Amino acid sequence: MKKIIVIFVVAAVSIFLSASDAVSLWSGLGVPPFPKKWRSFTHVKSMVIPDKNHGLYGFHHIYANKGSINTLKKGGSYPEGAEFVGVFYDVVTEKDGSITQGKKLFYVYMRKADAAKQTGGWHYAAYDPQGNYLKKDVKKECFECHIAAKDSDYIYSKFIE
């Protein structure tokens, strides 16, 4: 019986690892689920990077869940489960010279998890406009940029009344 249980556990772990190898920094949870309730989060920031050669080109709209707002307002370390979603849109210059947002480009996601030691206690993920996970090297493509915001627990956004 022990041998059958061991074989079952090894098989289950193998299946799990093959599905999650792209996101090992997500603490073994596999592909992080897209936060479907992000629209209930509080809008905390908007900005635009109009340079198409910049890695974060586009209109950015940043949203924070309820568990993030107090820390965002007062500062300090974010609690476990704090979440941020960024929605990026194309930058469109109209004939009259006004700049508007165009089609949705992608989403970014951060979730506070103390177990994510290699990335400052945060899980990072990116998704296409339909919410499908985009395979990224989150340590290199996300966390290395956020190191500059270490004094604010790796969050660039500031709460604006």
Secondary structure, DSSP 8 states (H G I E B T S, - for coil): -HHHHHHHHHHHHHHHHHHHGGGTTTTT--S----TTGGGSEEEEEEEE--TTSTT-EEEEEEE-HHHHHHHHH-S---TT-EEEEEEEEEEE-TTS-EEEEEEEEEEEEEE-TT-GGGTTEEEEEE-TTS-EE---HIIIIIHHHGGGGGGTT-------
